[in-house]
Structures are given as structure tokens and as C-alpha cells.
Amino acid sequence: MKKIAVILAGCGNRDGSETHETLSVLLAIDKRGMEYQCFAPEGDFSVFNHIKGEPTGEKRNLMTEASRLCRGNIKPLSEYCVNDYDALVLPGGMGAAQNLSDYAFCGEKMSVNSEVANAIKQTHSANKPIAALCIAPMILAKVLGDKNPILTLGCDCQAAKDAIALGCRHKVCNATEIAIDEKNKLLSAPAYMVATRISQIFEGSDNLIQALYNMI
């Protein structure tokens, strides 16, 4: 059975992994007879009120919050071993831009959590596919920008310009289209960067995971 590692960044679109994107990815993996294992870096993060869209001032544990999305079946990212998995997936949500990286604060001068960067580099070096959704392709842009990868952030937005500045080739995609970089074995989907309906998230994620399945 093929095994897919999924890196989460908390739970919730404003401060963690986007729930619709994450669950649609997990469903698409399971539908194809593959197995997933969720991971998250350890540490605390700043919490947002999802109704008001503003910080609450409290801190929560990233792994504990991420575990809500996978019914507690989660491992610390420090335990990720590239030899145990066939591919790596990063759902979107602002947690990717605030917890897995600091793109939300630093733009193209961003840095990436060292454990996340190491997992991506190891997977790429092992010639195994990596997929990312929504804003998460910015993490790939930073870590693998020197490979001149093809990625999508949906439309011609500021994030797309930042990805290009980091060395990427940007592909404009609608909500259900995906970008495929065969050479670097990278796949990306715009998801809520352009989507307006949950059905588009499920369709786009399903297309992404089908392409991932074909690439493994």
C-alpha cells in the first residue's frame, strides 16, 4: 500500500491548516487505496478568532490543534522518515504562512520552519512527489526555488509575484486546475486562493491527488 505523509499546521483557515482542503486531501488519498499519516512540527502558535478574524492573544500547541483534523493520529514532524513514505502533501490555510513559515509577515524574504524544510528537501532528493495547496506552494517556492519549479498560486496575485522572485515559474489556474512539474515531481492546486465553493475544493484536491497517484 502506498503511504502519503501530510504536514499540518494547526486547525482552521486563519491560523492553521484549512479544514476543507485538509479533509478533501485525506479523502482523496483514501479513495485511491493509499494510506496517510499526518505530521506537524511541535511548538505553540498564535490563535485567531475565526468569526472576528483577529488574534485572541492566546497561544495553543500546534500538534494538539492539528490532531483535531486526523482524530488524534498524528506524529511530530521530527519523526518523518522519507524512506517510509511515497509522497508528501502540504494542505493550505494561513498556518502554512504563519506556523510552517513566516511568509505572512515577511513576504518573499520569508523563512521556513527547519523541520518542514528538511522534510521537503529529503523528499525531493529521494525523487518522490510533493503536492501543496492554496498558499502552501510558497513554502515549496522558498525551499526549492533554485530548482526553477512550476507552481500555482491561482491568479496573478502578490504571492505569485513573490514565488517568481524566488525562482519559480508560475502557472495561472482556476479553482479546479492543477500545476504539474514533471521534472521536479511537484504538484500544486490553488484551492481557496481562487475557489469560492467547497465543491471546487473537493474537485481540485481530487484532481491533485489523482495526479500525485499517477506520479508515484
N, CA, C and O of each residue as an XYZ file, in Angstrom:
864
protein
N       0.842     -1.201      0.000
C       0.000      0.000      0.000
C       0.879      1.252      0.000
O       1.835      1.345      0.769
N       0.547      2.218     -0.870
C       1.278      3.471     -0.922
C       0.956      4.299      0.322
O      -0.186      4.332      0.780
N       1.974      4.964      0.859
C       1.810      5.758      2.067
C       2.167      7.217      1.794
O       3.215      7.523      1.227
N       1.274      8.102      2.210
C       1.447      9.526      1.965
C       1.591     10.268      3.290
O       0.763     10.107      4.187
N       2.622     11.065      3.414
C       2.815     11.903      4.597
C       2.155     13.254      4.352
O       2.329     13.853      3.291
N       1.397     13.732      5.335
C       0.683     15.006      5.218
C       1.131     15.920      6.362
O       0.990     15.568      7.533
N       1.664     17.077      6.025
C       2.136     18.020      7.048
C       1.040     19.033      7.352
O       0.582     19.754      6.465
N       0.624     19.079      8.620
C      -0.413     20.004      9.059
C       0.182     21.167      9.853
O       1.303     21.093     10.357
N      -0.606     22.245      9.947
C      -0.105     23.476     10.569
C      -1.055     24.020     11.617
O      -1.098     25.227     11.851
N      -1.818     23.138     12.253
C      -2.842     23.563     13.184
C      -4.208     23.187     12.637
O      -4.315     22.248     11.848
N      -5.250     23.896     13.036
C      -6.607     23.560     12.594
C      -7.432     24.836     12.424
O      -7.800     25.480     13.406
N      -7.715     25.193     11.180
C      -8.504     26.397     10.917
C      -7.847     27.280      9.883
O      -6.626     27.432      9.888
N      -8.636     27.868      8.990
C      -8.039     28.581      7.863
C      -7.293     29.850      8.254
O      -6.399     30.275      7.522
N      -7.631     30.476      9.393
C      -6.975     31.735      9.761
C      -5.674     31.545     10.506
O      -4.836     32.447     10.509
N      -5.474     30.390     11.145
C      -4.254     30.200     11.946
C      -3.699     28.780     11.887
O      -2.784     28.445     12.640
N      -4.239     27.941     11.002
C      -3.784     26.555     10.925
C      -3.982     25.998      9.535
O      -3.971     26.748      8.559
N      -4.164     24.693      9.430
C      -4.458     24.069      8.144
C      -5.933     24.262      7.813
O      -6.799     24.094      8.672
N      -6.210     24.617      6.562
C      -7.583     24.844      6.119
C      -8.335     23.513      6.188
O      -7.895     22.519      5.611
N      -9.462     23.495      6.891
C     -10.149     22.233      7.162
C     -10.715     21.584      5.910
O     -10.590     20.371      5.743
N     -11.340     22.366      5.020
C     -11.905     21.787      3.805
C     -10.807     21.180      2.931
O     -10.962     20.080      2.399
N      -9.705     21.901      2.790
C      -8.597     21.414      1.966
C      -7.978     20.158      2.563
O      -7.690     19.199      1.846
N      -7.775     20.164      3.865
C      -7.155     19.011      4.519
C      -8.020     17.762      4.395
O      -7.533     16.699      4.008
N      -9.294     17.892      4.722
C     -10.164     16.719      4.693
C     -10.395     16.220      3.277
O     -10.515     15.014      3.064
N     -10.459     17.125      2.302
C     -10.632     16.679      0.921
C      -9.397     15.927      0.423
O      -9.509     14.982     -0.357
N      -8.225     16.354      0.878
C      -6.985     15.651      0.531
C      -6.958     14.255      1.165
O      -6.627     13.270      0.505
N      -7.310     14.186      2.444
C      -7.306     12.883      3.130
C      -8.311     11.930      2.484
O      -8.033     10.741      2.326
N      -9.469     12.453      2.116
C     -10.480     11.634      1.456
C      -9.972     11.142      0.101
O     -10.136      9.969     -0.236
N      -9.364     12.025     -0.669
C      -8.860     11.653     -1.993
C      -7.757     10.600     -1.894
O      -7.666      9.714     -2.744
N      -6.926     10.693     -0.866
C      -5.881      9.684     -0.646
C      -6.512      8.340     -0.334
O      -6.138      7.319     -0.912
N      -7.471      8.344      0.581
C      -8.129      7.105      0.997
C      -8.909      6.467     -0.152
O      -8.904      5.244     -0.291
N      -9.576      7.272     -0.972
C     -10.364      6.762     -2.107
C      -9.524      5.938     -3.072
O     -10.037      5.047     -3.750
N      -8.247      6.237     -3.129
C      -7.367      5.553     -4.074
C      -6.603      4.398     -3.432
O      -5.632      3.886     -3.990
N      -7.061      4.005     -2.257
C      -6.465      2.846     -1.609
C      -5.094      3.104     -1.022
O      -4.337      2.171     -0.753
N      -4.773      4.389     -0.822
C      -3.499      4.733     -0.211
C      -3.716      5.032      1.273
O      -4.845      5.236      1.720
N      -2.644      5.054      2.007
C      -2.696      5.324      3.447
C      -2.025      6.662      3.723
O      -1.023      6.998      3.092
N      -2.572      7.425      4.663
C      -1.947      8.694      5.016
C      -1.510      8.683      6.476
O      -2.096      8.008      7.321
N      -0.463      9.453      6.739
C      -0.009      9.703      8.101
C       0.208     11.192      8.238
O       0.965     11.781      7.466
N      -0.445     11.813      9.213
C      -0.306     13.246      9.429
C       0.851     13.549     10.380
O       1.116     12.810     11.328
N       1.518     14.645     10.097
C       2.636     15.132     10.906
C       2.426     16.619     11.178
O       1.683     17.292     10.463
N       3.082     17.119     12.208
C       3.102     18.561     12.474
C       4.347     18.877     13.297
O       4.787     18.058     14.103
N       4.911     20.062     13.094
C       6.015     20.485     13.965
C       5.483     20.693     15.376
O       4.295     20.952     15.567
N       6.348     20.581     16.344
C       5.956     20.854     17.725
C       6.182     22.335     18.032
O       7.017     22.988     17.407
N       5.436     22.847     18.994
C       5.571     24.251     19.374
C       4.226     24.926     19.466
O       3.205     24.323     19.137
N       4.207     26.179     19.911
C       2.979     26.943     20.085
C       2.777     27.928     18.937
O       3.725     28.288     18.238
N       1.539     28.355     18.753
C       1.226     29.338     17.726
C       0.173     30.305     18.254
O      -0.502     30.019     19.243
N       0.038     31.445     17.594
C      -0.939     32.459     17.993
C      -2.306     32.119     17.405
O      -2.422     31.777     16.229
N      -3.332     32.219     18.239
C      -4.693     31.821     17.857
C      -5.479     33.003     17.309
O      -5.366     34.124     17.805
N      -6.293     32.733     16.259
C      -7.176     33.743     15.685
C      -8.630     33.397     16.004
O      -9.005     32.225     16.026
N      -9.430     34.407     16.247
C     -10.872     34.253     16.340
C     -11.398     34.182     14.902
O     -11.277     35.150     14.150
N     -11.978     33.043     14.519
C     -12.389     32.853     13.130
C     -13.667     33.611     12.780
O     -14.002     33.733     11.601
N     -14.375     34.111     13.761
C     -15.563     34.926     13.493
C     -15.158     36.380     13.260
O     -15.614     37.017     12.311
N     -14.304     36.892     14.129
C     -13.879     38.287     14.036
C     -12.667     38.473     13.132
O     -12.395     39.583     12.675
N     -11.930     37.376     12.870
C     -10.755     37.481     12.008
C      -9.618     38.257     12.631
O      -8.892     38.972     11.941
N      -9.460     38.116     13.951
C      -8.399     38.847     14.643
C      -7.775     37.964     15.713
O      -8.409     37.016     16.177
N      -6.535     38.263     16.114
C      -5.869     37.451     17.134
C      -6.603     37.506     18.471
O      -7.184     38.530     18.831
N      -6.570     36.400     19.196
C      -7.212     36.354     20.517
C      -6.226     36.679     21.629
O      -6.630     36.986     22.751
N      -4.944     36.613     21.322
C      -3.925     36.855     22.335
C      -3.472     35.595     23.044
O      -2.542     35.641     23.849
N      -4.114     34.464     22.758
C      -3.720     33.213     23.404
C      -2.804     32.386     22.505
O      -2.708     32.619     21.300
N      -2.141     31.426     23.117
C      -1.262     30.506     22.407
C      -1.793     29.086     22.571
O      -2.316     28.727     23.626
N      -1.657     28.290     21.525
C      -2.033     26.882     21.603
C      -0.938     26.034     20.995
O      -0.100     26.518     20.234
N      -0.961     24.745     21.349
C       0.032     23.812     20.836
C      -0.333     23.393     19.417
O      -1.459     22.968     19.155
N       0.621     23.517     18.510
C       0.372     23.261     17.099
C      -0.018     21.811     16.835
O      -0.982     21.555     16.113
N       0.709     20.868     17.402
C       0.387     19.458     17.183
C      -0.970     19.085     17.756
O      -1.733     18.347     17.133
N      -1.266     19.594     18.942
C      -2.546     19.291     19.579
C      -3.714     19.786     18.732
O      -4.711     19.082     18.566
N      -3.587     20.995     18.200
C      -4.652     21.540     17.358
C      -4.755     20.778     16.042
O      -5.858     20.474     15.588
N      -3.623     20.469     15.428
C      -3.626     19.732     14.156
C      -4.248     18.350     14.313
O      -4.854     17.826     13.379
N      -4.097     17.765     15.492
C      -4.612     16.414     15.718
C      -6.135     16.358     15.614
O      -6.699     15.280     15.425
N      -6.809     17.506     15.735
C      -8.263     17.555     15.589
C      -8.688     17.129     14.183
O      -9.772     16.577     13.995
N      -7.833     17.389     13.205
C      -8.172     17.103     11.814
C      -8.004     15.629     11.448
O      -8.533     15.178     10.431
N      -7.282     14.889     12.258
C      -6.993     13.488     11.900
C      -7.306     12.548     13.067
O      -6.709     11.480     13.194
N      -8.248     12.961     13.911
C      -8.744     12.126     15.005
C      -7.615     11.637     15.915
O      -7.640     10.512     16.414
N      -6.636     12.502     16.114
C      -5.559     12.201     17.045
C      -4.410     11.398     16.474
O      -3.404     11.196     17.154
N      -4.536     10.931     15.232
C      -3.482     10.116     14.625
C      -2.437     11.018     13.979
O      -2.455     11.234     12.767
N      -1.538     11.534     14.785
C      -0.534     12.480     14.297
C       0.804     12.196     14.953
O       0.868     11.700     16.078
N       1.875     12.517     14.231
C       3.229     12.323     14.741
C       3.996     13.637     14.637
O       3.708     14.462     13.770
N       4.979     13.831     15.528
C       5.821     15.021     15.387
C       6.627     14.941     14.095
O       7.113     13.873     13.723
N       6.764     16.066     13.419
C       7.465     16.081     12.137
C       8.920     15.641     12.267
O       9.525     15.201     11.289
N       9.475     15.757     13.453
C      10.852     15.305     13.682
C      11.005     13.806     13.448
O      12.121     13.322     13.260
N       9.891     13.063     13.457
C       9.934     11.617     13.238
C       9.736     11.223     11.776
O       9.732     10.036     11.450
N       9.574     12.206     10.897
C       9.377     11.896      9.484
C      10.618     11.229      8.905
O      11.730     11.742      9.033
N      10.415     10.074      8.263
C      11.496      9.351      7.594
C      11.093      9.164      6.141
O      10.121      8.469      5.849
N      11.823      9.771      5.244
C      11.451      9.772      3.839
C      11.346      8.364      3.266
O      10.569      8.142      2.336
N      12.102      7.411      3.791
C      12.070      6.048      3.269
C      10.752      5.334      3.547
O      10.441      4.326      2.914
N       9.976      5.860      4.498
C       8.721      5.212      4.891
C       7.518      5.676      4.076
O       6.429      5.119      4.213
N       7.705      6.696      3.226
C       6.566      7.295      2.529
C       6.852      7.452      1.039
O       8.000      7.570      0.610
N       5.770      7.449      0.268
C       5.880      7.540     -1.187
C       5.694      8.957     -1.707
O       6.045      9.245     -2.851
N       5.150      9.841     -0.889
C       4.923     11.218     -1.305
C       4.633     12.080     -0.082
O       4.383     11.576      1.013
N       4.673     13.395     -0.298
C       4.456     14.367      0.771
C       3.411     15.373      0.303
O       3.442     15.810     -0.848
N       2.481     15.746      1.192
C       1.423     16.701      0.848
C       1.337     17.792      1.918
O       1.409     17.510      3.114
N       1.182     19.045      1.470
C       1.019     20.180      2.376
C      -0.286     20.904      2.040
O      -0.339     21.640      1.055
N      -1.346     20.708      2.844
C      -2.574     21.490      2.651
C      -2.298     22.969      2.933
O      -1.273     23.330      3.511
N      -3.253     23.821      2.503
C      -3.076     25.247      2.712
C      -3.706     25.731      4.006
O      -3.859     24.966      4.959
N      -4.066     26.998      4.034
C      -4.503     27.644      5.256
C      -3.410     28.581      5.740
O      -2.239     28.371      5.421
N      -3.761     29.602      6.499
C      -2.770     30.587      6.939
C      -1.725     30.001      7.870
O      -0.678     30.610      8.090
N      -1.998     28.816      8.423
C      -0.961     28.168      9.225
C       0.284     27.878      8.415
O       1.392     27.884      8.951
N       0.109     27.622      7.117
C       1.270     27.384      6.249
C       2.112     28.642      6.118
O       3.329     28.571      5.945
N       1.454     29.801      6.202
C       2.146     31.085      6.046
C       2.547     31.721      7.363
O       3.266     32.720      7.375
N       2.083     31.146      8.493
C       2.387     31.719      9.808
C       3.102     30.741     10.738
O       3.920     31.149     11.563
N       2.794     29.457     10.604
C       3.352     28.458     11.522
C       4.435     27.600     10.868
O       5.453     27.294     11.488
N       4.204     27.214      9.607
C       5.208     26.417      8.891
C       6.258     27.317      8.248
O       7.362     26.874      7.929
N       5.904     28.569      8.064
C       6.819     29.571      7.523
C       6.411     30.927      8.102
O       5.465     31.014      8.886
N       7.121     31.971      7.715
C       6.729     33.320      8.142
C       6.373     34.187      6.939
O       6.529     35.408      6.970
N       5.891     33.537      5.874
C       5.552     34.278      4.657
C       4.536     35.381      4.927
O       4.627     36.453      4.330
N       3.572     35.143      5.811
C       2.536     36.139      6.101
C       3.122     37.435      6.656
O       2.510     38.498      6.540
N       4.294     37.346      7.251
C       4.910     38.513      7.885
C       6.069     39.091      7.077
O       6.354     40.286      7.154
N       6.740     38.228      6.296
C       7.989     38.647      5.653
C       7.950     38.630      4.130
O       8.915     39.047      3.490
N       6.866     38.161      3.541
C       6.789     38.127      2.088
C       7.895     37.285      1.483
O       8.233     36.225      2.009
N       8.460     37.755      0.377
C       9.481     36.970     -0.325
C      10.774     36.809      0.479
O      11.621     35.992      0.119
N      10.935     37.565      1.549
C      12.105     37.412      2.423
C      11.848     36.351      3.496
O      12.570     36.275      4.490
N      10.851     35.566      3.293
C      10.385     34.539      4.223
C      11.452     33.512      4.583
O      12.448     33.345      3.879
N      11.214     32.832      5.697
C      11.983     31.653      6.072
C      10.988     30.531      6.338
O       9.798     30.779      6.530
N      11.479     29.301      6.349
C      10.627     28.122      6.535
C      11.094     27.364      7.764
O      12.295     27.230      8.000
N      10.141     26.865      8.547
C      10.455     26.022      9.695
C      11.467     24.958      9.272
O      11.294     24.324      8.231
N      12.509     24.759     10.056
C      13.610     23.876      9.654
C      13.162     22.433      9.443
O      13.659     21.761      8.539
N      12.223     21.943     10.270
C      11.750     20.573     10.106
C      10.947     20.418      8.818
O      11.041     19.395      8.140
N      10.162     21.432      8.488
C       9.392     21.414      7.241
C      10.338     21.448      6.047
O      10.186     20.677      5.100
N      11.313     22.348      6.102
C      12.284     22.458      5.005
C      13.046     21.159      4.813
O      13.268     20.730      3.680
N      13.451     20.527      5.911
C      14.201     19.272      5.807
C      13.355     18.167      5.187
O      13.848     17.394      4.366
N      12.078     18.089      5.578
C      11.188     17.063      5.022
C      11.034     17.255      3.516
O      11.041     16.281      2.763
N      10.896     18.491      3.078
C      10.753     18.787      1.657
C      12.033     18.451      0.907
O      11.984     17.820     -0.149
N      13.170     18.864      1.437
C      14.447     18.594      0.772
C      14.731     17.096      0.677
O      15.189     16.612     -0.358
N      14.461     16.373      1.747
C      14.689     14.929      1.739
C      13.787     14.232      0.724
O      14.227     13.335      0.006
N      12.526     14.648      0.671
C      11.580     14.032     -0.260
C      11.972     14.333     -1.699
O      11.922     13.453     -2.559
N      12.357     15.562     -1.956
C      12.780     15.946     -3.308
C      14.051     15.209     -3.710
O      14.169     14.748     -4.845
N      14.992     15.096     -2.795
C      16.248     14.393     -3.088
C      16.014     12.908     -3.357
O      16.760     12.282     -4.110
N      14.970     12.350     -2.736
C      14.622     10.944     -2.946
C      13.793     10.743     -4.211
O      13.361      9.628     -4.503
N      13.571     11.826     -4.964
C      12.821     11.779     -6.226
C      11.389     11.302     -6.015
O      10.842     10.547     -6.820
N      10.786     11.764     -4.899
C       9.404     11.412     -4.590
C       8.530     12.662     -4.722
O       8.997     13.770     -4.461
N       7.274     12.494     -5.123
C       6.401     13.645     -5.376
C       6.052     14.445     -4.118
O       5.961     13.907     -3.014
N       5.862     15.745     -4.328
C       5.407     16.657     -3.273
C       4.250     17.476     -3.840
O       4.347     18.030     -4.935
N       3.155     17.547     -3.082
C       1.993     18.330     -3.504
C       1.673     19.378     -2.458
O       1.859     19.151     -1.263
N       1.186     20.536     -2.913
C       0.831     21.622     -1.995
C      -0.392     22.354     -2.518
O      -0.604     22.451     -3.726
N      -1.197     22.869     -1.593
C      -2.432     23.557     -1.945
C      -2.452     24.982     -1.400
O      -1.794     25.302     -0.410
N      -3.231     25.829     -2.083
C      -3.525     27.170     -1.608
C      -2.251     27.997     -1.451
O      -1.535     28.188     -2.434
N      -1.945     28.490     -0.267
C      -0.753     29.294     -0.040
C       0.479     28.430      0.233
O       1.598     28.941      0.198
N       0.300     27.131      0.504
C       1.429     26.250      0.829
C       2.478     26.135     -0.275
O       3.638     25.875      0.045
N       2.139     26.316     -1.571
C       3.206     26.308     -2.579
C       4.281     27.362     -2.351
O       5.388     27.230     -2.872
N       3.974     28.415     -1.577
C       5.021     29.390     -1.263
C       6.148     28.753     -0.467
O       7.299     29.176     -0.574
N       5.830     27.739      0.329
C       6.868     27.022      1.075
C       7.782     26.289      0.106
O       9.002     26.293      0.268
N       7.182     25.652     -0.911
C       7.992     24.967     -1.930
C       8.817     25.987     -2.717
O       9.959     25.720     -3.090
N       8.230     27.146     -2.960
C       8.944     28.191     -3.694
C      10.214     28.609     -2.957
O      11.259     28.819     -3.573
N      10.114     28.727     -1.646
C      11.272     29.131     -0.848
C      12.312     28.014     -0.762
O      13.505     28.259     -0.940
N      11.862     26.795     -0.491
C      12.797     25.689     -0.266
C      13.416     25.188     -1.571
O      14.587     24.808     -1.601
N      12.629     25.189     -2.646
C      13.095     24.597     -3.910
C      13.162     25.610     -5.047
O      13.209     25.229     -6.216
N      13.165     26.872     -4.718
C      13.192     27.915     -5.745
C      14.391     27.828     -6.666
O      14.310     28.233     -7.826
N      15.503     27.306     -6.171
C      16.701     27.190     -7.001
C      16.567     26.103     -8.069
O      17.419     25.990     -8.950
N      15.498     25.305     -7.993
C      15.228     24.258     -8.993
C      14.345     24.793    -10.127
O      13.993     24.048    -11.041
N      13.984     26.085    -10.069
C      13.129     26.718    -11.075
C      11.825     25.940    -11.281
O      11.465     25.615    -12.412
N      11.116     25.644    -10.179
C       9.927     24.793    -10.281
C       8.715     25.498    -10.894
O       8.622     26.726    -10.887
N       7.799     24.699    -11.417
C       6.497     25.186    -11.872
C       5.514     25.021    -10.720
O       5.342     23.919    -10.199
N       4.869     26.119    -10.323
C       3.909     26.090     -9.221
C       2.719     26.979     -9.561
O       2.807     27.824    -10.452
N       1.606     26.790     -8.854
C       0.494     27.703     -8.989
C       0.048     28.240     -7.634
O       0.025     27.525     -6.632
N      -0.299     29.502     -7.638
C      -0.970     30.135     -6.508
C      -2.285     30.718     -7.001
O      -2.836     31.652     -6.419
N      -2.773     30.134     -8.098
C      -4.048     30.537     -8.666
C      -3.898     31.647     -9.671
O      -3.470     31.412    -10.801
N      -4.246     32.855     -9.277
C      -4.218     34.002    -10.181
C      -2.891     34.745    -10.109
O      -1.964     34.336     -9.410
N      -2.825     35.834    -10.842
C      -1.623     36.660    -10.875
C      -1.598     37.577     -9.657
O      -1.687     38.797     -9.796
N      -1.479     37.000     -8.475
C      -1.564     37.737     -7.213
C      -0.173     38.086     -6.696
O       0.830     37.758     -7.330
N      -0.114     38.752     -5.544
C       1.178     39.106     -4.958
C       1.989     37.864     -4.621
O       3.205     37.848     -4.807
N       1.327     36.826     -4.130
C       2.048     35.585     -3.816
C       2.701     34.998     -5.058
O       3.818     34.485     -4.996
N       2.001     35.073     -6.189
C       2.578     34.579     -7.443
C       3.826     35.379     -7.806
O       4.827     34.814     -8.246
N       3.760     36.684     -7.622
C       4.923     37.538     -7.909
C       6.083     37.202     -6.976
O       7.241     37.196     -7.392
N       5.764     36.925     -5.717
C       6.814     36.561     -4.759
C       7.441     35.217     -5.118
O       8.653     35.037     -4.995
N       6.609     34.273     -5.562
C       7.132     32.962     -5.970
C       8.063     33.106     -7.162
O       9.105     32.453     -7.222
N       7.695     33.953     -8.105
C       8.547     34.200     -9.271
C       9.871     34.815     -8.830
O      10.929     34.452     -9.343
N       9.813     35.743     -7.882
C      11.032     36.377     -7.365
C      11.952     35.364     -6.691
O      13.165     35.561     -6.636
N      11.369     34.276     -6.178
C      12.156     33.231     -5.526
C      12.693     32.196     -6.523
O      13.396     31.263     -6.136
N      12.359     32.368     -7.802
C      12.907     31.474     -8.832
C      11.914     30.555     -9.501
O      12.301     29.718    -10.318
N      10.636     30.692     -9.172
C       9.617     29.781     -9.708
C       9.040     30.270    -11.030
O       9.116     31.450    -11.374
N       8.467     29.327    -11.751
C       7.645     29.624    -12.920
C       6.202     29.450    -12.483
O       5.810     28.370    -12.042
N       5.414     30.502    -12.602
C       4.053     30.456    -12.094
C       3.059     30.120    -13.198
O       3.126     30.670    -14.297
N       2.131     29.206    -12.892
C       1.060     28.837    -13.815
C      -0.268     29.343    -13.262
O      -0.641     29.015    -12.136
N      -0.969     30.127    -14.039
C      -2.297     30.592    -13.644
C      -3.272     29.432    -13.779
O      -3.329     28.784    -14.824
N      -4.041     29.166    -12.724
C      -5.005     28.057    -12.719
C      -6.326     28.520    -12.124
O      -6.362     29.407    -11.271
N      -7.418     27.902    -12.588
C      -8.696     28.157    -11.936
C      -8.824     27.240    -10.724
O      -7.892     26.505    -10.397
N      -9.964     27.281    -10.065
C     -10.125     26.603     -8.773
C      -9.938     25.096     -8.817
O      -9.562     24.496     -7.810
N     -10.192     24.468     -9.963
C     -10.112     23.005    -10.029
C      -8.938     22.512    -10.865
O      -8.730     21.305    -10.983
N      -8.172     23.424    -11.443
C      -6.987     23.046    -12.220
C      -5.784     22.856    -11.302
O      -5.782     23.325    -10.164
N      -4.772     22.173    -11.800
C      -3.547     21.968    -11.036
C      -2.336     22.256    -11.911
O      -2.414     22.212    -13.139
N      -1.227     22.548    -11.265
C       0.048     22.714    -11.957
C       0.907     21.488    -11.681
O       1.014     21.034    -10.542
N       1.510     20.965    -12.723
C       2.344     19.767    -12.591
C       3.740     20.061    -13.121
O       3.906     20.485    -14.264
N       4.720     19.835    -12.296
C       6.129     19.951    -12.679
C       6.699     18.539    -12.701
O       7.099     18.010    -11.664
N       6.736     17.934    -13.874
C       7.187     16.548    -14.005
C       8.651     16.392    -13.613
O       9.021     15.414    -12.964
N       9.473     17.341    -13.999
C      10.912     17.248    -13.720
C      11.196     17.231    -12.221
O      11.965     16.400    -11.739
N      10.578     18.146    -11.494
C      10.822     18.244    -10.050
C       9.851     17.427     -9.214
O       9.971     17.375     -7.990
N       8.886     16.786     -9.875
C       7.852     15.995     -9.206
C       7.098     16.828     -8.165
O       6.905     16.412     -7.022
N       6.685     18.005     -8.601
C       5.909     18.908     -7.755
C       4.524     19.105     -8.357
O       4.374     19.244     -9.571
N       3.516     19.115     -7.491
C       2.143     19.348     -7.914
C       1.534     20.397     -7.002
O       1.805     20.408     -5.801
N       0.718     21.274     -7.556
C       0.095     22.298     -6.725
C      -1.301     22.630     -7.244
O      -1.590     22.507     -8.434
N      -2.152     23.053     -6.319
C      -3.534     23.413     -6.624
C      -3.871     24.711     -5.904
O      -3.458     24.895     -4.760
N      -4.611     25.618     -6.542
C      -4.873     26.925     -5.933
C      -5.869     26.916     -4.785
O      -5.789     27.757     -3.890
N      -6.814     25.967     -4.800
C      -7.794     25.853     -3.720
C      -8.399     27.224     -3.387
O      -8.862     27.932     -4.282
N      -8.395     27.599     -2.097
C      -9.073     28.834     -1.699
C      -8.326     30.120     -2.069
O      -8.764     31.212     -1.707
N      -7.213     30.001     -2.781
C      -6.614     31.212     -3.344
C      -7.560     31.805     -4.393
O      -7.575     33.016     -4.618
N      -8.351     30.929     -5.033
C      -9.314     31.412     -6.038
C     -10.702     30.790     -5.884
O     -11.676     31.343     -6.396
N     -10.816     29.664     -5.198
C     -12.097     28.964     -5.071
C     -13.096     29.776     -4.253
O     -12.720     30.531     -3.356
N     -14.367     29.607     -4.579
C     -15.435     30.280     -3.844
C     -16.443     29.291     -3.272
O     -17.337     29.678     -2.520
N     -16.301     28.008     -3.627
C     -17.250     26.986     -3.175
C     -16.498     25.750     -2.692
O     -15.449     25.396     -3.231
N     -17.048     25.102     -1.671
C     -16.401     23.913     -1.122
C     -16.331     22.798     -2.159
O     -15.400     21.993     -2.131
N     -17.294     22.735     -3.071
C     -17.264     21.703     -4.109
C     -16.039     21.856     -4.997
O     -15.496     20.862     -5.480
N     -15.598     23.092     -5.216
C     -14.391     23.324     -6.008
C     -13.151     22.817     -5.280
O     -12.206     22.339     -5.908
N     -13.159     22.925     -3.955
C     -12.041     22.429     -3.152
C     -11.935     20.914     -3.281
O     -10.843     20.377     -3.469
N     -13.062     20.232     -3.182
C     -13.044     18.776     -3.282
C     -12.641     18.329     -4.682
O     -11.879     17.373     -4.824
N     -13.135     18.999     -5.713
C     -12.777     18.622     -7.080
C     -11.299     18.890     -7.363
O     -10.608     18.049     -7.938
N     -10.827     20.052     -6.961
C      -9.419     20.388     -7.183
C      -8.481     19.479     -6.413
O      -7.444     19.070     -6.935
N      -8.835     19.158     -5.171
C      -8.000     18.273     -4.361
C      -7.979     16.857     -4.938
O      -6.949     16.183     -4.935
N      -9.139     16.424     -5.432
C      -9.213     15.100     -6.046
C      -8.342     15.046     -7.298
O      -7.658     14.051     -7.537
N      -8.364     16.105     -8.094
C      -7.506     16.167     -9.275
C      -6.029     16.139     -8.886
O      -5.210     15.494     -9.541
N      -5.713     16.845     -7.818
C      -4.328     16.905     -7.343
C      -3.833     15.536     -6.894
O      -2.745     15.107     -7.279
N      -4.629     14.854     -6.085
C      -4.208     13.561     -5.557
C      -4.193     12.495     -6.653
O      -3.382     11.571     -6.594
N      -5.076     12.605     -7.657
C      -5.017     11.668     -8.782
C      -3.694     11.832     -9.528
O      -3.057     10.847     -9.899
N      -3.284     13.091     -9.747
C      -2.008     13.334    -10.414
C      -0.845     12.843     -9.559
O       0.139     12.319    -10.083
N      -0.958     13.010     -8.254
C       0.065     12.502     -7.336
C       0.145     10.991     -7.433
O       1.232     10.418     -7.517
N      -1.015     10.350     -7.419
C      -1.092      8.883     -7.525
C      -0.423      8.407     -8.816
O       0.313      7.420     -8.809
N      -0.675      9.099     -9.907
C      -0.088      8.725    -11.196
C       1.428      8.898    -11.204
O       2.142      8.176    -11.899
N       1.906      9.858    -10.426
C       3.335     10.191    -10.433
C       4.160      9.264     -9.551
O       5.363      9.107     -9.759
N       3.504      8.646     -8.559
C       4.238      7.764     -7.642
C       4.760      6.533     -8.394
O       5.403      5.671     -7.795
